[in-house]
Amino acid sequence: MNYNLNQDTTKEKTSTVAALRKLLQLIASEQKTLLLGMITILINSGLLLIGPLIIGYTIDHYVRTKDFNGVLQYAGILLGMYLLALVTGYFQSKLMGGVAQRMLYTLRNAIFNKIQELPVAFFNQNKAGDLISRVNNDTDKINQFFSQSLMQFIGSMVTMIGAGAFLLSINTRLGAAALAPAVFILVFTGLVSPWVKKKNARNLQKVGGLSAEIQESLNNFKVIIAFNRRDYFRKRFDEANQASYSSAIGAGMANNIFVPVYGLFSGMAQLIVLAYGIYLISIGDFTVGLLVSYFSYATNFYNPLRQLAALWANFQVAMAGWDRISAILNMENDLQVHPKTDQVAGAALLEFRDVNFGYEPGKDILHGINFSLEKGKTYALIGPTGGGKTTTASLIARLYDPTKGKILLNGRDIRSYSTEERTQQIGFILQEPFLFSGTVRDNILYGNAKYKDYDNQALEAVIKTAGLEELLGLFDEGLDTPVSSGSDNISLGQKQLIAFMRAVLRNPQLLILDEATANIDTITEQLLSAILNNLSKETTVVIIAHRLNTIENADEIFFVNSGELIRAGTMQHALSLLLAEKRSS
Ligand SMILES: Nc1ncnc2c1ncn2[C@@H]1O[C@H](COP(=O)(O)OP(=O)(O)OP(=O)(O)O)[C@@H](O)[C@H]1O
């Protein structure tokens, strides 16, 4: 599956209605609040619509007859109505603000949970900074629309429809003339909106790119400083910033296109009402009071339309953000759990059967790999850099599925194991161990449900039984030694030790060490070797190492080169294969 989120996003075409329907599902549980919100909008718009009618009535019946008591009475009614509109307006913002915040919360959780479900290939193909921008920035665009614009949007629509109905009912011909410019606005909006959305999508993509650039340079700050290449990253950042700036200008211009066009047509409509209205009064078909009301209704129709111009732009931004978010939400993990297959009797612990694999479609890295691992034995994978050792180990741990062939775990297709079952049976110590902020204890118990409730004393007893006591002793404050994922308060070797303890404590059937001792001194390495020898007799160990002394005790050595795996037999033969490969390259 192609997990690249930034591929072809500009060409993507999602129907706005379909996108909106999906988005609204996120607030399906907010029906009551939305209903209340709608009621406040209807009251607000209703009050706005009745206002001009009352003003017209007051002019025709009380101002012209100079009945000031009547004028005062109706002025009081109008004041009451406007105060009520103020109160309903306040509740409207409060209700919708709450809905939008809850929506933002749900949306961020949904994206984060989806990202957590996705396989390693997804993270290979997307930059962390861009993903962060989607979770933070793009969701915020949707939040802004829902908290600030949606109710205004609906309110404006209701007011417009009401005002349009009044315009047509008071005088059909004048009404039709007044509304004619709106048809042009509608056509213009329909034609221009996809282009505006595209501009906004491009802008969000560039903002994501900028975020990725920041993330990359922060992650690599040491290399940047050591090589004095600040200028290089400054230049890269400047380019990304420039691209983001240009796309923001483009999006801003696109978003602003609606306001002047709507303004132009609104002005034209008012001119039409004024000219045609005065003509109708001159021939005795209309009254001054009615024209004042009429003018107010035309304003009530076109003012919200002008507001809609700005709101529509916000809507396009939100929809562009939603497209980027749904691209994540629509991703499916293609490493699905398959139905259980029959177990092959007397099978090896793990078996590769004619396995091919490539990170990109059509570009296989591993070709026709066949081998099996027996219970309780130690295996070594050796070979030149880039030969395919880590890739083979990643397939053993099912970080990826083969493009061809099969992998059997305990005689059953590895794909038929649930993630929990599989990770319980296979422990993988990666080349670059991942630690998170906390303590040594937090990190060695990561993913270990069995000991998570043990207090330090009980855990230390378990550690002692597993032979890890001396390793723990290398940390000043033992289990409580602080660990910080970002800074370097512990060495790389110490990180590898923590990852080692984490994996051993889980007591897996199969333990893979990918260059897991590369940064550990020889004495400590001997200690690790003793711990590995002390593991249960059932435990199978796969060691990937460049330092050959690490694999002295291996029962079998595999030589992995150019994506092919052969049995190397003795250590001597393995060494000759390595040397031959070095000479030929
Ligand atoms: N995430 C990835 N995406 C695309 N290609 C990759 C990826 N990881 C590795 N490769 C490619 O796969 C090939 C095998 O890499 P692999 O990491 O398995 O080699 P290795 O034998 O473990 O090397 P080393 O000894 O340096 O760790 C290399 O050509 C590498 O460029």
PDBQT file of the ligand as one rigid body, heavy atoms in Angstrom, charges set to zero:
ROOT
HETATM    1  N1  LIG A 601      12.932   2.224   5.009  1.00  0.00    +0.000 N 
HETATM    2  C1  LIG A 601      13.542   1.953   3.859  1.00  0.00    +0.000 A 
HETATM    3  N2  LIG A 601      13.035   2.404   2.698  1.00  0.00    +0.000 NA
HETATM    4  C2  LIG A 601      13.627   2.118   1.523  1.00  0.00    +0.000 A 
HETATM    5  N3  LIG A 601      14.759   1.376   1.415  1.00  0.00    +0.000 NA
HETATM    6  C3  LIG A 601      15.307   0.903   2.537  1.00  0.00    +0.000 A 
HETATM    7  C4  LIG A 601      14.734   1.162   3.823  1.00  0.00    +0.000 A 
HETATM    8  N4  LIG A 601      15.490   0.566   4.767  1.00  0.00    +0.000 NA
HETATM    9  C5  LIG A 601      16.503  -0.041   4.105  1.00  0.00    +0.000 A 
HETATM   10  N5  LIG A 601      16.387   0.160   2.780  1.00  0.00    +0.000 N 
HETATM   11  C6  LIG A 601      17.285  -0.382   1.729  1.00  0.00    +0.000 C 
HETATM   12  O1  LIG A 601      17.284  -1.787   1.844  1.00  0.00    +0.000 OA
HETATM   13  C7  LIG A 601      18.577  -2.306   1.624  1.00  0.00    +0.000 C 
HETATM   14  C8  LIG A 601      18.943  -3.224   2.785  1.00  0.00    +0.000 C 
HETATM   15  O2  LIG A 601      19.043  -2.437   3.963  1.00  0.00    +0.000 OA
HETATM   16  P1  LIG A 601      19.242  -3.074   5.396  1.00  0.00    +0.000 P 
HETATM   17  O3  LIG A 601      19.067  -2.002   6.392  1.00  0.00    +0.000 OA
HETATM   18  O4  LIG A 601      18.404  -4.297   5.515  1.00  0.00    +0.000 OA
HETATM   19  O5  LIG A 601      20.769  -3.506   5.314  1.00  0.00    +0.000 OA
HETATM   20  P2  LIG A 601      21.705  -4.045   6.468  1.00  0.00    +0.000 P 
HETATM   21  O6  LIG A 601      22.371  -5.262   5.921  1.00  0.00    +0.000 OA
HETATM   22  O7  LIG A 601      20.969  -4.204   7.740  1.00  0.00    +0.000 OA
HETATM   23  O8  LIG A 601      22.737  -2.845   6.577  1.00  0.00    +0.000 OA
HETATM   24  P3  LIG A 601      23.576  -2.354   7.874  1.00  0.00    +0.000 P 
HETATM   25  O9  LIG A 601      24.612  -3.369   8.132  1.00  0.00    +0.000 OA
HETATM   26  O10 LIG A 601      24.159  -1.074   7.392  1.00  0.00    +0.000 OA
HETATM   27  O11 LIG A 601      22.609  -2.170   8.989  1.00  0.00    +0.000 OA
HETATM   28  C9  LIG A 601      19.514  -1.116   1.463  1.00  0.00    +0.000 C 
HETATM   29  O12 LIG A 601      19.759  -0.961   0.098  1.00  0.00    +0.000 OA
HETATM   30  C10 LIG A 601      18.714   0.058   1.986  1.00  0.00    +0.000 C 
HETATM   31  O13 LIG A 601      19.003   1.202   1.230  1.00  0.00    +0.000 OA
ENDROOT
TORSDOF 0
